[in-house]
């Protein structure tokens, strides 16, 4: 293939700069043609083939265009500049304003030669444009992180009639409070947050997001915005805005950028006003499959064998936010078939699955877990899922259901798998009932995944690795290459992006049944399970460290 510099400026510049060879360029052009020859694909193809980096391409484009090159990872962004155009416009022009300089607007671009984009941005902002060049993926991440979204937050269908007072509605409808509430929810959805915390302080108002299980400060709105912001959210959640002395709960269903999002809202009176906690549930999220959960090799086969038993009691344990519901839903999706009648009782229904009969707990109608479970048994189920075992009555009915030919799945708050057995005893369940009904217990936590774009390798010697609890060492291993977080724009400089589960699966075999009947301690039960080759959560976590999935510090942060 003959290279025509007049038709391929980027390739010509890279070859001239000595960053790629002519043979490499020909190979990339050939592959680009195989993909359809789309404009802008050559640079990405060269990067994918490992012939150069995005930074190399950006620096060459900057030098040839006579504009500065910037590294967005360390650039001091000006929020006022970034908010001048919407995220949709930034995506369309592949450009983002990042600062002001002597009356000009500094705009990071993928292609500083795009005169049409520069002219449009000048008209949109009313400012002269100073283009600079940044690596493509850095700019894409910056647009998603700093761009102002023009999408509106729309109130969707509400689950039940509102009971909130109309007093103060005029205050709640004030535009600044409406805009602030929309902006907070919108930003949380785009950041992938699981929770929003709105916390009044003595002289400030703090907003925090929980992202990948860790809280991050996001913004500090004016303290005087707090009453109107709380009233606005409480009106949306059908809560009583006139009552500020007692905790309240509510729900909101919204559409944010085309996504249907459910929010559980909880208010709590604190020293300086009402604190709001909003739990976000994205209905449009794809349900994770069993294979994607992250079970240790070999343990998945054991779990599949247990969950396909015709009857028995399976518990998933862990603290709040450890992914227990996700595991249960993945299990139900795998069990769902025309031959099985599956009924669930949940609070709330987080995912709606076709083929399942899902019951929503409703305390106002006196429908709790125990009453719901009692009614379910009269509906001829094969498989029952109870959202959570909270009291003796629910636990007793669940255990008795497992003994009478039903497969029962539920969650329990304990720190480890063996603790579920002693916890049931604390709830008043007789040991012989637990021993006869329990099929298995899954304990789990969620650890953050290292960002694939910025994780950096390092080596630890054997003597250092031996100090790390439960780290899997080969007999002839010397130094081992591990990875640690560094931080970049794509992961908001945390070094982590996304989460994966770490698990331990306790099977209720003869030994465990005997120890249960003898009312042995959690420690004795766990030691017996480990002796029978149970993989503990920390062992699973360290295996994922060795595979470069997460870091030693993250596993030790989550698992004691």
Secondary structure, 3 states (H helix, E strand, C coil): CCCCCCCCHHHHHHHHCCCCCHHHHHHHHHHHHHCCCCCCHHHHHHHHCCCCCHHHHHHHHHHHHCCCECCCCCCCCCHHHHCCCEHHHHHHHCEEEEEEECCEEEEEECCCCCHHHHHHHHHHHCCEEEEEECCHHHHHHHHHHHCECCCCEEECCCCCCCCCCCCCHHHHCCHHHHHHHHHHHHHHHHHCCCEEEEEECCCCEEEEEEECCEEEEEECCCHHHHHHHHHHHHHHCCCCCCCCCCCEEEEEEEEECCEEEEEEEEEEEECCEEEEEEEEEECCCCCCCHHHCCCCCCHHHHHHHHHCCCCEEEEEECCCCCCHHHHHHHHHHHHCCCCCCEEEEECCCCCCCCCCEEEECEHHHCECHHHHHHHHHHHCCCEEEECCCCCHHHHHHHHHHHHCCCEEEEEECCCCCCHHHHHHHHCCCCHHHHHHHEEEEEEEEEEEEECCCCCEEEEECHHHHCCCCCCCCCCCCCCEEEEECCCCHHHCCCCEEEEEEEEEEEECCHHHHHHHHCCCCHHHHHHHHHHCCCCCHHHHHHHHHHCCCCCHHHHHHHCC
